Amino acid sequence: FAALAKGPRSNPQPGDTFADFDPSPSGLVRRTKLVLATDLGLQDPSLLDDQEFKCISPGLDQPLGKTDYIAAGRFFDLRGTFPDLDYRAHDFRIDETDPKTVRLTCRVTGTMRGELRLRTANLPPTNIVMFCPPESVSMTFNDQGKVTKLCTGFCMDRQVGNTQGTTGVQAAATIAGQPPSNWELYPGLSVVKRFFGRPVTPIVENNAILAPFPETVMVQLAKGVLGSNMGLEDPTLLSNDFAYSTPFIAPVSKFSFLSNYAAEEFANIDPSLSHFRIDPYNPTRVWVDVKPSAPGYEGAPQSYSFTFDDEGFCTRVTARY
């Protein structure tokens, strides 16, 4: 569970009661922050709808209802393992197609100072600081302001952080020295390709305080790559050391990307692009929400990112997360 038991605990503030629920965009964001502050409802289950609530995560075989979700969160007790756990939530935004859904990004960090309780073992503390990759989270609310759906644990870039692209309990287990196997994380064919291919190594993110260009220019640079068919129509937009990756494709070079992947990125689909934004933790990077669609097909929301150097060349694209 990517976001179970993370974030500082806090008491509801005036205006946070269900009677005072404000269904406006700002009210939904405020309610989302309240749910985060109560450990995603673990410290205040009344924020979760008794009948409709479900938790969806890539690490789950099926959605969890409220009772099972609360039981699982309290069993693993990530707050006890990482007392300084900080989910670093940002990029709060309303879903383009569902006005009752708030999307956000977390970059969870914390120091393993307590024991980690797993199903099969209790692992001792390591005092290692955990840095999880960017993680997509969303919450859907009903008219009473209660959460009916929580989506969490969706990694947005498996090369960032020190948890091998994992989040939640899997990330904690990685920091404890017992990372999950690739067979637990990826489809079988992808695991075979990873075995015979190059290892996926973490990247060192740019920790600059400011973006190389103003936000409007950074967004236009990203739109320029998209508008050139991902650089296929103008390869000069991509740097010579350009790299492309997806959840199941290891980083490939500019030549390989243009030869094998660029033309297929949006083939036969009409992507809806929204919420272009600069990453506050890596200001050289622009994120965008992508929702693919085609006649008779509506795809799930995906996260794409475009990283640029000081000269405006695109050095990296992550896609289909």
Summary of the structure (lengths in Angstrom):
residues: 321
radius of gyration: 20.0
end to end distance: 17.4
largest distance: 57.9
contacts: 1013
relative contact order: 0.12
helix: 25%
strand: 27%
